[in-house]
Amino acid sequence: MSKLAIPLAFLLTLTFAGVQAKPQSPQQRRNSETPPQDTGQRGKATLPKPSPIPLPVPQAPPPPPPPPQAAPTTASTNNRVTMRPDGSIEAHLSDGRVRVTKPGACGYTDEFPDGRRQTLPCETNVQQASAPFPIDNVSNKWLESQNVTLLSILRSMLDAASLNNYLVANELQSLNAEQRFVRRLQTIQALAVASQQ
C-alpha cells in the first residue's frame, strides 16, 4: 500500500460522515492538551439549602389585672359625712342638700342650699326598749373590750374633728360601759345609713 492510501481513506471517511475536519490553531491545541482543573466539586451532589423553619416567638404574659380597690371609708370621702359639735350627723347629698340626723333619734332634717329647712319626723316614734344587761365583772370586761372595738370603728368612719365632736357631745358625761356601748353602736349605725344616702 502506498503512503497516500491511508490519508486518502481517512479523508473519505470524514467526508462521508459529514464531518469537516478543520485544522487546529496552536492555541486550541494547547487548550485541548491542558487537563481540566479540579474545582473540588467533582463527585459531590449539590443539595438545596433548607429553608429556615420559623420558630414561635414567646409572647409576654398579659399584665395581671389591678387589685380591686377597697371602698373608701366615710372619713376619706371629702367629708361627705361629718359630725357637728352638737353630736348630730350631717350627710352632704349630691343635689346640694345637707341631711341632718341625730343618733338614736327618729327622723331627719334637710337643709337646702337656699337656706330652707325641712324636718321629716318618723311616722311612728316607738322607743326601742333595751334588754337588761347583767352587770358583773365578766360582762363589764366584755363590754369594755367591745367599746374599744367600737371606738376604733368610729375613728375609721370620722375625721379627727368629727370624732372630737362626737366625744364631746356624747361621752363627756359619766357613762357606764353599757351606756357607752349603746351610744357608740347607735352612732355607727347612723353613720352607716348616712353614708349610703
C-alpha positions as CSV (number, residue, x, y, z in Angstrom):
1,M,0.0,0.0,0.0
2,S,1.4,3.4,-0.9
3,K,2.0,6.2,1.5
4,L,-1.0,8.2,0.1
5,A,-3.6,5.4,0.6
6,I,-4.1,5.8,4.4
7,P,-4.6,9.6,4.4
8,L,-6.9,9.4,1.4
9,A,-9.1,6.7,3.1
10,F,-9.2,8.8,6.3
11,L,-10.4,11.8,4.4
12,L,-13.0,9.9,2.6
13,T,-14.3,8.5,5.9
14,L,-14.6,12.0,7.3
15,T,-16.3,13.3,4.2
16,F,-19.0,10.5,4.2
17,A,-19.6,11.0,7.9
18,G,-20.4,14.7,7.2
19,V,-17.6,16.0,9.4
20,Q,-15.4,18.6,8.0
21,A,-12.0,18.5,9.6
22,K,-10.6,21.9,10.4
23,P,-7.0,22.3,11.4
24,Q,-6.5,23.5,15.0
25,S,-4.5,26.5,15.8
26,P,-1.6,26.3,18.2
27,Q,-3.8,27.9,21.0
28,Q,-6.6,25.4,20.5
29,R,-4.1,22.6,20.7
30,R,-2.6,23.9,23.9
31,N,-6.2,24.2,25.4
32,S,-7.1,20.7,24.4
33,E,-3.9,19.3,25.9
34,T,-4.5,21.2,29.3
35,P,-6.3,18.9,31.7
36,P,-9.5,20.4,33.3
37,Q,-8.9,22.0,36.6
38,D,-10.3,20.2,39.6
39,T,-12.6,22.7,41.5
40,G,-13.3,20.3,44.3
41,Q,-16.9,20.0,43.3
42,R,-16.5,16.8,41.2
43,G,-18.3,13.8,42.5
44,K,-20.3,15.9,45.1
45,A,-24.0,16.2,44.9
46,T,-25.3,19.7,45.5
47,L,-28.3,19.7,47.7
48,P,-30.6,22.7,48.0
49,K,-30.2,24.7,51.2
50,P,-33.0,24.0,53.6
51,S,-35.3,27.0,54.3
52,P,-35.3,28.1,57.9
53,I,-38.2,26.9,60.0
54,P,-40.0,29.8,61.7
55,L,-39.9,29.2,65.5
56,P,-42.8,30.5,67.6
57,V,-41.9,33.7,69.4
58,P,-42.8,33.5,73.1
59,Q,-45.4,36.1,73.9
60,A,-45.1,38.0,77.1
61,P,-47.9,37.1,79.5
62,P,-50.6,39.8,79.8
63,P,-50.2,42.1,82.9
64,P,-52.2,41.0,85.9
65,P,-55.4,42.9,86.5
66,P,-55.1,45.6,89.1
67,P,-56.2,44.6,92.5
68,P,-59.7,45.6,93.5
69,Q,-59.7,48.8,95.4
70,A,-61.4,48.8,98.7
71,A,-64.3,51.1,99.1
72,P,-63.2,54.3,100.8
73,T,-64.3,54.8,104.3
74,T,-66.5,57.7,105.3
75,A,-63.6,59.7,106.6
76,S,-61.9,59.7,103.2
77,T,-64.8,60.8,101.1
78,N,-64.1,64.6,101.2
79,N,-66.0,64.9,104.5
80,R,-69.3,63.8,102.8
81,V,-70.5,62.6,106.2
82,T,-69.4,64.6,109.3
83,M,-70.5,65.2,112.8
84,R,-71.4,68.6,114.2
85,P,-70.4,69.9,117.6
86,D,-73.9,69.1,119.0
87,G,-73.4,65.4,118.1
88,S,-75.7,65.4,115.1
89,I,-74.6,63.8,111.8
90,E,-74.7,65.7,108.5
91,A,-74.7,63.9,105.2
92,H,-73.9,66.1,102.1
93,L,-76.1,64.9,99.3
94,S,-75.4,65.1,95.6
95,D,-78.1,67.7,94.9
96,G,-76.7,70.2,97.5
97,R,-78.9,69.3,100.4
98,V,-77.5,68.5,103.8
99,R,-79.4,65.9,105.7
100,V,-79.0,66.1,109.5
101,T,-79.8,63.2,111.8
102,K,-79.3,62.5,115.5
103,P,-78.0,59.1,116.5
104,G,-80.7,57.2,118.4
105,A,-83.4,59.6,117.3
106,C,-86.0,59.1,114.6
107,G,-86.5,61.4,111.6
108,Y,-84.2,63.9,109.9
109,T,-83.9,67.5,108.8
110,D,-83.0,68.6,105.2
111,E,-81.1,71.9,104.8
112,F,-81.3,73.3,101.3
113,P,-78.7,75.5,99.6
114,D,-81.1,78.5,99.6
115,G,-81.4,78.3,103.4
116,R,-84.7,76.4,103.7
117,R,-85.1,73.7,106.3
118,Q,-87.5,70.8,106.1
119,T,-87.9,68.4,109.0
120,L,-89.4,65.0,108.4
121,P,-90.3,63.2,111.7
122,C,-90.9,59.5,111.9
123,E,-94.4,58.3,111.3
124,T,-94.3,56.2,114.4
125,N,-91.9,57.1,117.1
126,V,-91.5,53.9,119.1
127,Q,-88.9,53.9,121.8
128,Q,-86.8,50.8,121.5
129,A,-86.6,49.0,124.8
130,S,-83.2,47.8,125.7
131,A,-82.9,44.4,127.2
132,P,-81.5,44.5,130.8
133,F,-77.8,43.7,130.7
134,P,-76.4,41.8,133.7
135,I,-73.6,43.8,135.2
136,D,-70.9,41.8,136.8
137,N,-67.1,41.6,136.4
138,V,-67.2,39.3,133.4
139,S,-69.8,41.2,131.5
140,N,-68.2,44.5,132.3
141,K,-64.9,43.4,131.0
142,W,-66.6,42.1,127.8
143,L,-68.4,45.5,127.4
144,E,-65.1,47.4,127.8
145,S,-63.4,45.3,125.2
146,Q,-66.3,45.9,122.8
147,N,-66.2,49.6,123.5
148,V,-62.6,49.7,122.4
149,T,-63.5,48.0,119.1
150,L,-66.5,50.3,118.5
151,L,-64.3,53.4,119.1
152,S,-61.8,52.1,116.5
153,I,-64.7,51.8,114.1
154,L,-65.8,55.3,114.8
155,R,-62.2,56.5,114.1
156,S,-62.3,54.8,110.7
157,M,-65.6,56.5,109.8
158,L,-65.0,60.0,111.0
159,D,-62.2,62.6,110.6
160,A,-60.4,63.9,113.6
161,A,-62.7,67.0,114.1
162,S,-65.9,64.9,113.8
163,L,-64.6,62.3,116.2
164,N,-63.8,65.0,118.7
165,N,-67.3,66.5,118.3
166,Y,-68.8,63.0,119.0
167,L,-66.7,62.5,122.1
168,V,-67.5,66.0,123.5
169,A,-71.2,65.8,122.7
170,N,-71.8,62.2,123.8
171,E,-69.2,60.9,126.2
172,L,-68.2,63.8,128.4
173,Q,-70.9,62.9,130.9
174,S,-70.4,59.9,133.1
175,L,-71.5,56.8,131.2
176,N,-71.1,53.3,132.3
177,A,-69.8,50.6,130.0
178,E,-73.3,49.6,128.8
179,Q,-74.3,53.2,128.1
180,R,-71.1,53.8,126.1
181,F,-71.7,50.5,124.2
182,V,-75.3,51.6,123.2
183,R,-74.3,55.1,122.3
184,R,-71.3,54.1,120.1
185,L,-73.3,51.4,118.4
186,Q,-76.2,53.8,117.6
187,T,-73.7,56.3,116.2
188,I,-72.1,53.7,114.0
189,Q,-75.5,52.6,112.7
190,A,-76.5,56.2,111.9
191,L,-73.2,56.9,110.2
192,A,-73.6,53.8,108.0
193,V,-77.1,54.9,107.0
194,A,-76.0,58.5,106.3
195,S,-73.1,57.3,104.1
196,Q,-75.5,55.4,101.9
197,Q,-77.7,58.5,101.1
